[in-house]
Amino acid sequence: MEDQLSPTNHFERILLASEGSNYSQGADRVAMSLASLCHAEVHIMRMVVNNDEYAATAPARLRKDEDDALLHLHAIREQCALRGVTCAVQLRYGVDPADAILEAADELCADAVVMGRRGRRGLWSRLLVGQATSRVVGQGSCKVLVVPQNASFWRYRILLALDGSRHGDAAAATALRLARVGALPLTVLTVNRPEHAPERRALAKEAVARVVNFAKREGITVDGLVEEGEPSATVIATARRLHADLIVGGGFGHTTLRERILGGVIERIIGESACPVLIVNR
């Protein structure tokens, strides 16, 4: 079923978009652990803000930014070497982090981008997801793993959130692979809104049962849940209740880039989650 669901469940080339601040510490840790688990290469990029005006008016500041970035990249490379992880580093220049990340991911043909998430959870979580993260999730051609600052690599349970969209099979294939290689239990969740028609409810239940049945045949410890409520709040509450430390989901029904950037379920889950969130849109 994994191969039938999607060929995009592999992790061979991981792009870590690190900014060198405290906010990227969780992403740095998780990217190295994921590469170690999946025997993947990790490519670490750091962007230095630069344009012609900045280079001309503040050359000393630019050189300091470059030196700081290189020190940070080499420090992570040393940590990768200690873990036995194959690693490469690259310094990029630009004014828009999202452009630099998307360009690097495309050049690398990355299977996944790992990036940090800023700030607190709660009322301001949607703003704190950030434009760069929203654009990479919305426009990227690969999986995107968003990691809160204090998050660690998953060790307890994976929560797969299905919404019935065309991205669900790819998300399921990825969650199944990670559960198997990490020997972790998997919970498959779908959330019905009160206004959903009976036909849609039946399809949601079938989608959960399909993934659960396959996971059982693969020897994965799995259970399925069909809940009622607002999707993002229900996903977050379920992850907290089950002590899930990775959430995997597809496009959550978004059909346009505008919807992905301006809000919706996917953005609220990323902004509210205390654990890493892996978005599988391809």
C-alpha positions as CSV (number, residue, x, y, z in Angstrom):
1,M,0.0,0.0,0.0
2,E,2.9,2.4,0.7
3,D,4.1,2.1,-2.9
4,Q,0.5,2.1,-4.2
5,L,-0.3,5.2,-2.1
6,S,2.6,7.3,-3.1
7,P,6.3,7.2,-4.2
8,T,7.1,10.2,-2.1
9,N,7.6,8.6,1.2
10,H,11.3,8.4,1.0
11,F,13.8,10.5,2.9
12,E,17.2,10.4,1.1
13,R,18.0,14.1,0.7
14,I,17.0,16.4,3.5
15,L,17.4,20.2,3.3
16,L,17.8,21.9,6.7
17,A,17.1,25.6,6.4
18,S,18.8,26.9,9.5
19,E,18.9,30.5,10.6
20,G,21.4,30.1,13.4
21,S,19.1,31.6,16.0
22,N,17.5,29.9,19.1
23,Y,14.4,29.4,17.0
24,S,16.1,26.9,14.7
25,Q,17.6,24.8,17.4
26,G,14.7,22.3,17.4
27,A,14.9,22.0,13.6
28,D,18.7,21.4,13.7
29,R,18.3,18.6,16.2
30,V,15.4,16.9,14.5
31,A,16.9,17.1,11.0
32,M,20.1,15.3,12.2
33,S,18.0,12.7,14.0
34,L,15.8,12.1,10.9
35,A,18.8,11.8,8.7
36,S,20.4,9.3,11.0
37,L,17.2,7.2,11.3
38,C,16.6,7.1,7.5
39,H,20.3,7.0,6.5
40,A,19.8,10.2,4.5
41,E,22.1,13.0,3.5
42,V,21.4,16.3,5.2
43,H,22.2,19.5,3.3
44,I,22.4,22.6,5.6
45,M,21.8,26.0,4.1
46,R,22.0,29.4,5.7
47,M,21.0,32.6,4.0
48,V,22.9,35.9,4.4
49,V,20.8,38.9,3.6
50,N,22.5,40.8,0.8
51,N,21.8,43.1,-2.1
52,D,23.8,45.6,-4.0
53,E,22.9,48.5,-1.7
54,Y,23.7,46.5,1.5
55,A,27.0,45.3,0.1
56,A,28.0,48.9,-0.9
57,T,26.9,50.6,2.3
58,A,27.7,48.0,5.0
59,P,30.5,45.8,3.8
60,A,31.9,45.2,7.3
61,R,28.5,44.1,8.5
62,L,28.1,41.8,5.5
63,R,31.5,40.2,6.2
64,K,30.5,39.6,9.9
65,D,27.2,38.0,8.8
66,E,29.1,35.7,6.5
67,D,31.6,34.8,9.2
68,D,28.8,34.1,11.7
69,A,26.9,32.0,9.2
70,L,29.9,29.9,8.2
71,L,30.8,29.3,11.9
72,H,27.2,28.1,12.5
73,L,27.2,25.8,9.4
74,H,30.5,24.2,10.4
75,A,29.3,23.7,13.9
76,I,26.3,21.7,12.7
77,R,28.5,19.8,10.2
78,E,30.7,18.7,13.2
79,Q,27.6,17.5,15.0
80,C,26.5,15.6,11.9
81,A,30.0,14.0,11.7
82,L,29.7,12.8,15.4
83,R,26.4,11.1,14.5
84,G,27.8,9.5,11.4
85,V,25.4,11.6,9.2
86,T,26.5,12.5,5.7
87,C,26.4,16.3,5.5
88,A,27.0,19.2,3.1
89,V,26.7,22.9,3.8
90,Q,25.9,25.9,1.6
91,L,25.8,29.7,2.1
92,R,23.2,31.5,0.1
93,Y,22.6,35.2,-0.5
94,G,19.3,37.0,-1.0
95,V,16.6,39.2,0.6
96,D,13.8,36.6,0.9
97,P,14.4,33.5,3.0
98,A,11.5,31.6,1.3
99,D,12.9,32.2,-2.2
100,A,16.3,30.9,-1.0
101,I,14.8,27.8,0.6
102,L,12.6,27.0,-2.4
103,E,15.5,27.5,-4.8
104,A,17.8,25.3,-2.7
105,A,15.2,22.5,-2.4
106,D,14.6,22.5,-6.1
107,E,18.3,22.4,-7.0
108,L,18.8,19.6,-4.5
109,C,15.7,17.7,-5.5
110,A,15.1,17.4,-1.7
111,D,12.7,14.9,-0.3
112,A,12.0,17.2,2.7
113,V,12.7,20.6,4.0
114,V,13.2,21.0,7.7
115,M,12.7,24.5,9.2
116,G,12.1,26.0,12.6
117,R,9.0,27.8,13.9
118,R,9.2,31.0,15.8
119,G,7.6,32.1,18.9
120,R,4.8,31.2,21.3
121,R,1.7,29.2,20.8
122,G,-1.8,30.5,21.4
123,L,-3.5,33.7,20.2
124,W,-0.7,34.8,18.0
125,S,0.3,31.4,16.7
126,R,-0.9,32.1,13.1
127,L,1.2,35.2,12.8
128,L,4.2,33.4,14.3
129,V,4.1,30.7,11.6
130,G,5.6,33.4,9.4
131,Q,5.4,34.2,5.8
132,A,8.5,32.3,4.9
133,T,7.1,29.1,6.4
134,S,3.7,29.6,4.8
135,R,5.3,30.1,1.4
136,V,7.6,27.1,1.6
137,V,4.7,24.9,2.7
138,G,2.4,26.3,0.0
139,Q,4.9,26.4,-2.9
140,G,7.4,23.7,-2.1
141,S,7.7,20.6,-4.3
142,C,8.6,18.3,-1.4
143,K,7.6,17.5,2.2
144,V,8.0,20.3,4.8
145,L,8.8,19.5,8.4
146,V,8.2,22.5,10.7
147,V,9.8,22.2,14.2
148,P,9.1,24.3,17.2
149,Q,12.1,25.7,19.1
150,N,11.9,23.3,22.1
151,A,10.7,20.2,20.2
152,S,12.7,17.0,20.1
153,F,12.7,14.1,17.7
154,W,9.7,11.9,18.0
155,R,9.9,8.8,20.3
156,Y,6.4,8.0,21.4
157,R,3.6,8.1,18.8
158,I,2.9,9.5,15.3
159,L,-0.5,11.1,14.6
160,L,-1.6,10.9,11.0
161,A,-4.3,13.5,10.3
162,L,-6.4,12.7,7.2
163,D,-8.9,15.1,5.6
164,G,-10.0,13.1,2.5
165,S,-8.0,15.3,0.1
166,R,-5.9,14.0,-2.7
167,H,-2.8,14.5,-0.5
168,G,-4.0,12.0,2.0
169,D,-2.4,9.0,0.4
170,A,1.0,10.6,0.2
171,A,0.7,11.6,3.9
172,A,-0.4,8.1,4.8
173,A,2.5,6.5,3.0
174,T,5.0,8.8,4.8
175,A,3.5,8.2,8.2
176,L,3.6,4.5,7.7
177,R,7.2,4.5,6.7
178,L,8.2,6.6,9.7
179,A,6.2,4.5,12.1
180,R,7.8,1.3,10.7
181,V,11.5,2.5,10.7
182,G,11.0,4.1,14.1
183,A,9.1,1.2,15.6
184,L,6.4,3.6,16.8
185,P,2.7,3.3,17.3
186,L,0.5,5.2,14.8
187,T,-2.9,6.8,15.3
188,V,-4.9,7.6,12.2
189,L,-7.3,10.5,12.7
190,T,-10.0,12.1,10.6
191,V,-12.2,15.0,11.8
192,N,-15.8,15.6,10.6
193,R,-17.3,19.0,10.9
194,P,-20.9,19.2,12.0
195,E,-22.0,20.2,8.5
196,H,-20.4,17.3,6.7
197,A,-22.9,15.2,4.7
198,P,-23.4,11.5,5.5
199,E,-21.6,10.5,2.3
200,R,-18.5,12.5,3.3
201,R,-18.5,10.9,6.8
202,A,-18.7,7.5,5.3
203,L,-15.7,8.2,3.0
204,A,-13.7,9.6,6.0
205,K,-14.4,6.4,8.0
206,E,-13.4,4.2,5.0
207,A,-10.1,6.2,4.6
208,V,-9.1,5.6,8.2
209,A,-10.0,1.9,8.0
210,R,-8.0,1.5,4.8
211,V,-4.8,2.9,6.4
212,V,-5.4,1.1,9.7
213,N,-5.9,-2.3,8.0
214,F,-2.7,-1.9,5.9
215,A,-0.7,-0.8,8.9
216,K,-1.8,-3.9,10.8
217,R,-0.7,-6.2,8.0
218,E,2.7,-4.5,8.1
219,G,3.0,-5.2,11.8
220,I,2.6,-1.6,12.9
221,T,0.8,-0.9,16.2
222,V,-2.1,1.3,15.0
223,D,-5.5,2.6,15.9
224,G,-8.1,4.7,14.1
225,L,-10.2,7.6,15.3
226,V,-13.1,9.5,13.7
227,E,-13.8,12.6,15.7
228,E,-16.2,15.5,15.4
229,G,-15.3,19.2,15.7
230,E,-13.1,21.9,14.3
231,P,-10.3,20.1,12.5
232,S,-7.2,22.0,13.7
233,A,-8.3,22.2,17.4
234,T,-9.2,18.5,17.3
235,V,-5.9,17.5,15.8
236,I,-4.0,19.5,18.4
237,A,-6.1,18.2,21.3
238,T,-5.8,14.6,20.1
239,A,-2.0,14.9,19.8
240,R,-1.8,16.3,23.3
241,R,-4.1,13.6,24.7
242,L,-2.2,10.7,23.1
243,H,1.2,12.2,23.7
244,A,1.9,12.1,20.0
245,D,5.2,13.9,19.2
246,L,4.9,14.0,15.5
247,I,1.9,15.1,13.4
248,V,1.8,14.1,9.8
249,G,-0.8,15.6,7.4
250,G,-1.6,16.3,3.8
251,G,-2.9,19.5,2.3
252,F,-6.0,19.5,4.6
253,G,-8.3,20.3,1.7
254,H,-6.5,23.5,0.5
255,T,-6.7,23.9,-3.2
256,T,-4.9,27.2,-3.8
257,L,-1.8,28.9,-2.7
258,R,-3.8,31.8,-1.4
259,E,-5.7,29.5,0.9
260,R,-2.5,28.0,2.2
261,I,-0.9,31.3,2.9
262,L,-3.8,33.2,4.3
263,G,-4.8,30.6,6.9
264,G,-6.8,27.5,7.5
265,V,-6.4,24.2,9.2
266,I,-2.8,23.6,8.1
267,E,-1.5,27.0,9.4
268,R,-3.3,26.7,12.7
269,I,-1.9,23.2,13.3
270,I,1.6,24.3,12.6
271,G,1.2,27.4,14.8
272,E,-0.4,25.6,17.7
273,S,1.5,22.3,17.8
274,A,4.1,21.7,20.5
275,C,5.6,18.9,18.4
276,P,7.0,18.8,14.8
277,V,4.4,18.9,12.0
278,L,5.2,17.2,8.7
279,I,3.2,18.5,5.8
280,V,3.0,16.1,2.7
281,N,1.6,18.0,-0.2
282,R,3.2,16.0,-3.0
